[in-house]
Amino acid sequence: MPSKTIAQRVRLHNALQLFLGVGLIPVSFCLWWISFSFFRFAFFWPLQFVLDNASTIAFYVAWLCMIPLAIEGVRRTRSLFDLNDYVHSDFYDNFVMQSQSGRALSAYYGQPIAMAYLVTQVLFAAPQTMMVSIRSFRSLLPTDETIARDATRILRELRKSRKWTPAEEYKEYGAALMLLDKLDLIWTENKSGRIEIRYPAGEP
């Protein structure tokens, strides 16, 4: 693969990541607004019957709720709206659903616990979308021609050997290795604390 081809793939990769990162910014803002509005309404509705300034209190409480939502959303590693995650969560396996009467009541009232799970997933969508946007910007690759030439040479050597090679043999070309890894042009594996790389098996 010539260096010009690698450079073209880098530009395409960067263009897609920029499109994703920039495009998700307004989406993230909209999702944060939906989450904020949900918390504000959830606190305003009961408070309006007992307090005159319920709207103001609900506003500030909703802002406070954004803090743990942001922290937990950033820390979250599981996929959103994952059926397997739902089945193994307390929303599905709880004391209500463990009885026949509980399951019957849940079905009669339109699966409120399942709806609660969906609400949490929608709320987590705001910080998750924000993190995807940030990761897109952080995944931008260097466009230096020297790095592209180094990557081409490494790829040529790995293609010739067709075996796992210690990455430390190319320790002077860390940027080129990162570029090849990000573009999925090589395999990387941690073997007993040592990173090894190779040209993908079966590739021409």
KOLMI-879458 format. One record per residue: residue in one letter; x, y, z of N, C-alpha, C in turn. Coordinates in steps of 0.1 Angstrom, whole numbers, padded with zeros to 4 digits, always signed. Layout:
# KOLMI-879458
AXYZXYZXYZ/...
# end
This chain:
# KOLMI-879458
M+0009-0012+0000+0000+0000+0000+0009+0013+0000/P+0008+0021-0010+0017+0033-0011+0013+0043-0001/S+0023+0052+0002+0020+0062+0013+0009+0071+0009/K+0007+0074-0004-0004+0082-0009-0017+0076-0005/T-0018+0063-0006-0031+0056-0003-0034+0057+0012/I-0023+0056+0020-0025+0057+0035-0029+0071+0038/A-0023+0081+0032-0026+0095+0034-0041+0098+0031/Q-0046+0092+0020-0060+0093+0016-0069+0087+0026/R-0065+0075+0031-0073+0069+0041-0074+0077+0054/V-0062+0083+0058-0062+0092+0069-0071+0104+0068/R-0071+0110+0056-0080+0121+0053-0094+0117+0054/L-0098+0106+0049-0111+0101+0049-0116+0098+0063/H-0107+0092+0071-0110+0089+0085-0112+0102+0093/N-0104+0111+0091-0105+0124+0098-0118+0131+0094/A-0121+0131+0081-0133+0137+0077-0146+0131+0083/L-0146+0118+0084-0157+0111+0090-0158+0114+0105/Q-0147+0114+0112-0147+0117+0126-0151+0132+0129/L-0146+0141+0120-0151+0155+0122-0166+0156+0120/F-0171+0150+0109-0185+0150+0107-0193+0145+0118/L-0188+0133+0124-0195+0127+0135-0194+0136+0148/G-0182+0141+0150-0180+0149+0162-0188+0162+0162/V-0188+0169+0151-0195+0182+0149-0210+0179+0149/G-0214+0169+0142-0229+0166+0141-0235+0162+0154/L-0228+0156+0163-0233+0152+0175-0234+0163+0186/I-0227+0174+0183-0228+0185+0193-0242+0190+0195/P-0250+0194+0184-0264+0198+0186-0273+0187+0192/V-0270+0175+0187-0278+0163+0193-0276+0162+0208/S-0263+0164+0212-0260+0163+0226-0268+0174+0234/F-0267+0186+0229-0274+0197+0235-0289+0195+0237/C-0295+0189+0226-0309+0186+0226-0312+0175+0237/L-0304+0165+0238-0306+0155+0247-0304+0160+0262/W-0295+0169+0264-0293+0175+0277-0305+0183+0281/W-0311+0190+0271-0323+0198+0274-0334+0189+0278/I-0336+0177+0271-0346+0168+0274-0345+0162+0288/S-0332+0159+0291-0330+0153+0305-0333+0164+0315/F-0328+0176+0313-0331+0187+0323-0346+0189+0324/S-0353+0189+0313-0368+0192+0313-0375+0181+0321/F-0370+0168+0319-0376+0157+0326-0375+0159+0341/F-0363+0162+0346-0361+0164+0360-0368+0176+0366/R-0369+0186+0358-0376+0198+0362-0391+0195+0364/F-0397+0188+0354-0411+0185+0355-0413+0175+0366/A-0404+0165+0368-0406+0155+0378-0407+0161+0392/F-0399+0171+0395-0399+0178+0408-0410+0189+0409/F-0413+0195+0398-0423+0206+0398-0437+0200+0401/W-0440+0189+0395-0454+0184+0395-0458+0182+0410/P-0451+0175+0419-0455+0173+0432-0454+0186+0441/L-0443+0194+0438-0441+0206+0446-0451+0217+0444/Q-0457+0217+0432-0466+0228+0429-0478+0228+0438/F-0481+0217+0445-0493+0216+0453-0490+0221+0468/V-0477+0222+0471-0473+0226+0485-0465+0238+0486/L-0459+0243+0475-0450+0255+0475-0454+0265+0464/D-0453+0277+0468-0456+0288+0458-0445+0290+0448/N-0432+0287+0452-0421+0289+0443-0416+0276+0438/A-0425+0267+0435-0422+0253+0431-0414+0253+0418/S-0417+0262+0409-0410+0263+0396-0395+0266+0398/T-0392+0276+0406-0378+0280+0409-0371+0269+0415/I-0376+0262+0425-0370+0251+0432-0367+0240+0423/A-0377+0236+0415-0376+0225+0405-0365+0228+0395/F-0363+0241+0391-0353+0245+0382-0339+0242+0387/Y-0337+0246+0400-0323+0245+0406-0321+0230+0409/V-0331+0223+0413-0329+0209+0416-0326+0201+0404/A-0332+0205+0393-0330+0198+0380-0315+0200+0376/W-0310+0212+0378-0296+0215+0375-0287+0206+0384/L-0290+0204+0396-0282+0196+0405-0282+0181+0400/C-0294+0177+0395-0295+0164+0390-0286+0161+0378/M-0282+0172+0371-0273+0170+0359-0259+0166+0363/I-0255+0169+0375-0242+0165+0380-0240+0150+0381/P-0248+0143+0389-0247+0128+0389-0250+0122+0376/L-0259+0128+0368-0262+0122+0355-0249+0122+0346/A-0243+0134+0346-0230+0135+0338-0220+0126+0343/I-0218+0124+0356-0207+0116+0361-0210+0101+0358/E-0222+0097+0361-0225+0083+0358-0226+0080+0343/G-0231+0089+0336-0231+0088+0321-0218+0086+0315/V-0208+0094+0320-0194+0093+0315-0188+0080+0319/R-0191+0075+0331-0185+0063+0336-0191+0051+0330/R-0203+0052+0325-0210+0040+0319-0203+0034+0307/T-0202+0021+0307-0195+0014+0296-0205+0005+0289/R-0216+0003+0294-0226-0006+0287-0233+0001+0276/S-0238-0006+0266-0245+0000+0255-0259+0004+0260/L-0264+0015+0253-0278+0019+0256-0288+0010+0249/F-0300+0009+0255-0311+0002+0250-0307-0013+0246/D-0299-0019+0254-0294-0032+0252-0303-0042+0260/L-0310-0051+0252-0320-0060+0258-0313-0069+0268/N-0301-0074+0265-0295-0083+0274-0292-0076+0287/D-0288-0063+0286-0285-0055+0298-0298-0053+0306/Y-0309-0051+0300-0322-0050+0307-0326-0062+0314/V-0324-0074+0307-0328-0087+0313-0320-0090+0326/H-0308-0085+0327-0299-0088+0338-0299-0076+0348/S-0308-0066+0346-0309-0055+0355-0320-0057+0365/D-0320-0048+0376-0330-0048+0386-0344-0044+0380/F-0344-0038+0369-0357-0034+0363-0365-0046+0358/Y-0357-0057+0355-0364-0069+0350-0365-0079+0361/D-0354-0081+0369-0354-0091+0379-0355-0084+0393/N-0367-0082+0398-0369-0076+0410-0380-0083+0418/F-0383-0078+0430-0393-0085+0438-0407-0084+0433/V-0410-0074+0425-0423-0073+0419-0425-0084+0408/M-0415-0085+0400-0416-0094+0388-0413-0108+0392/Q-0410-0111+0404-0407-0125+0408-0420-0132+0412/S-0431-0125+0413-0444-0132+0416-0453-0131+0404/Q-0462-0140+0404-0472-0141+0393-0481-0129+0393/S-0485-0125+0405-0494-0113+0406-0487-0100+0402/G-0474-0100+0406-0466-0088+0402-0465-0087+0387/R-0462-0098+0380-0461-0098+0365-0475-0094+0359/A-0486-0099+0365-0499-0096+0360-0502-0081+0361/L-0499-0075+0373-0501-0061+0375-0492-0052+0366/S-0480-0057+0364-0471-0050+0355-0477-0050+0340/A-0482-0061+0336-0488-0062+0323-0500-0053+0322/Y-0508-0053+0332-0521-0046+0332-0519-0031+0331/Y-0508-0026+0338-0505-0012+0338-0495-0007+0328/G-0493-0016+0318-0484-0012+0307-0469-0013+0309/Q-0465-0022+0317-0451-0025+0320-0444-0012+0325/P-0448-0006+0336-0442+0006+0341-0427+0005+0345/I-0423-0007+0349-0409-0008+0353-0401-0008+0340/A-0406-0015+0330-0398-0014+0317-0398+0000+0311/M-0408+0007+0313-0408+0021+0309-0398+0029+0317/A-0397+0026+0330-0387+0033+0338-0373+0030+0333/Y-0370+0018+0328-0357+0015+0322-0355+0023+0310/L-0365+0024+0301-0364+0032+0289-0361+0047+0292/V-0367+0052+0303-0364+0066+0307-0349+0068+0311/T-0344+0058+0319-0330+0059+0323-0321+0059+0310/Q-0324+0051+0301-0316+0050+0289-0316+0063+0281/V-0328+0069+0280-0329+0082+0274-0321+0093+0281/L-0322+0092+0294-0314+0102+0302-0299+0100+0300/F-0294+0087+0300-0280+0085+0298-0275+0088+0283/A-0285+0090+0274-0281+0092+0260-0274+0106+0259/A-0277+0115+0268-0271+0129+0267-0256+0128+0270/P-0251+0123+0281-0237+0122+0284-0230+0112+0274/Q-0237+0101+0270-0231+0092+0261-0228+0098+0247/T-0238+0106+0243-0236+0113+0230-0225+0123+0231/M-0224+0130+0242-0213+0139+0244-0200+0132+0243/M-0198+0121+0250-0186+0113+0250-0182+0108+0236/V-0192+0104+0228-0189+0099+0215-0184+0111+0206/S-0189+0123+0208-0184+0134+0201-0170+0138+0205/I-0167+0137+0218-0153+0140+0223-0144+0129+0217/R-0148+0117+0218-0139+0106+0213-0136+0108+0198/S-0146+0113+0191-0144+0115+0176-0133+0125+0173/F-0133+0136+0181-0123+0146+0179-0109+0141+0184/R-0109+0133+0194-0096+0127+0199-0091+0116+0190/S-0099+0111+0182-0094+0100+0173-0089+0105+0160/L-0088+0118+0158-0082+0124+0146-0068+0120+0145/L-0064+0116+0133-0050+0111+0130-0041+0122+0124/P-0028+0121+0127-0019+0131+0121-0018+0129+0106/T-0016+0140+0099-0016+0139+0084-0002+0142+0078/D+0008+0140+0087+0022+0143+0083+0026+0132+0072/E+0032+0137+0062+0037+0128+0051+0048+0118+0056/T+0056+0123+0065+0067+0114+0070+0061+0102+0077/I+0051+0105+0085+0044+0094+0093+0038+0084+0083/A+0032+0089+0072+0026+0081+0062+0036+0072+0056/R+0048+0077+0053+0059+0069+0047+0064+0059+0056/D+0065+0063+0069+0070+0053+0079+0059+0042+0081/A+0047+0045+0080+0036+0035+0081+0036+0026+0070/T+0039+0031+0058+0040+0023+0046+0051+0013+0047/R+0063+0017+0052+0074+0008+0053+0071-0003+0063/I+0065+0001+0075+0062-0009+0085+0052-0019+0080/L+0042-0015+0072+0032-0023+0067+0038-0033+0057/R+0048-0028+0049+0054-0036+0039+0063-0047+0046/E+0069-0044+0056+0078-0054+0063+0069-0064+0070/L+0058-0060+0076+0049-0069+0083+0042-0078+0073/R+0039-0073+0062+0033-0081+0051+0042-0092+0046/K+0055-0089+0046+0065-0098+0041+0067-0109+0051/S+0067-0106+0064+0070-0116+0075+0058-0125+0078/R+0046-0118+0078+0034-0126+0081+0034-0133+0094/K+0040-0126+0104+0040-0133+0117+0039-0121+0128/W+0037-0126+0140+0036-0116+0151+0050-0110+0154/T+0051-0097+0155+0063-0090+0157+0063-0081+0169/P+0072-0081+0178+0072-0072+0189+0071-0057+0185/A+0062-0050+0190+0061-0036+0186+0073-0028+0190/E+0081-0032+0200+0092-0025+0204+0103-0024+0193/E+0102-0033+0183+0111-0032+0171+0109-0019+0163/Y+0097-0013+0165+0094-0001+0158+0091+0010+0168/K+0098+0010+0179+0095+0020+0190+0098+0034+0186/E+0107+0036+0176+0110+0049+0171+0099+0055+0162/Y+0089+0046+0158+0079+0050+0149+0065+0048+0155/G+0064+0053+0168+0051+0052+0175+0039+0058+0168/A+0041+0070+0162+0030+0077+0155+0025+0069+0143/A+0035+0062+0136+0031+0054+0125+0024+0042+0129/L+0028+0035+0140+0021+0024+0145+0007+0027+0149/M+0005+0039+0156-0008+0043+0160-0017+0045+0148/L-0011+0051+0138-0019+0054+0126-0024+0041+0120/L-0015+0031+0119-0019+0018+0113-0029+0011+0121/D-0028+0012+0134-0038+0006+0143-0051+0012+0142/K-0052+0025+0142-0064+0033+0141-0072+0030+0128/L-0064+0028+0117-0070+0025+0104-0073+0010+0103/D-0070+0002+0113-0073-0013+0113-0065-0020+0101/L-0053-0015+0099-0044-0021+0089-0035-0031+0095/I-0034-0032+0108-0026-0042+0115-0034-0047+0126/W-0030-0059+0131-0035-0065+0143-0026-0062+0155/T-0031-0059+0166-0023-0057+0178-0028-0066+0189/E-0018-0072+0197-0022-0081+0208-0012-0080+0219/N-0018-0080+0232-0009-0079+0244-0006-0094+0248/K+0007-0098+0246+0011-0111+0250+0020-0110+0262/S+0015-0114+0273+0023-0114+0286+0029-0101+0288/G+0021-0090+0287+0026-0077+0289+0034-0071+0278/R+0036-0078+0267+0044-0072+0256+0034-0071+0244/I+0034-0059+0238+0026-0056+0226+0032-0062+0214/E+0025-0070+0206+0030-0075+0194+0020-0072+0183/I+0025-0070+0171+0017-0066+0159+0020-0076+0148/R+0010-0076+0138+0013-0084+0126+0003-0079+0115/Y+0006-0083+0103-0002-0080+0091-0014-0089+0092/P-0026-0085+0090-0038-0093+0092-0037-0106+0083/A-0040-0117+0089-0040-0130+0082-0051-0130+0072/G-0048-0136+0060-0058-0137+0049-0058-0124+0040/E-0052-0113+0045-0051-0101+0036-0042-0104+0025/P-0045-0098+0013-0036-0100+0001-0023-0092+0003/
# end
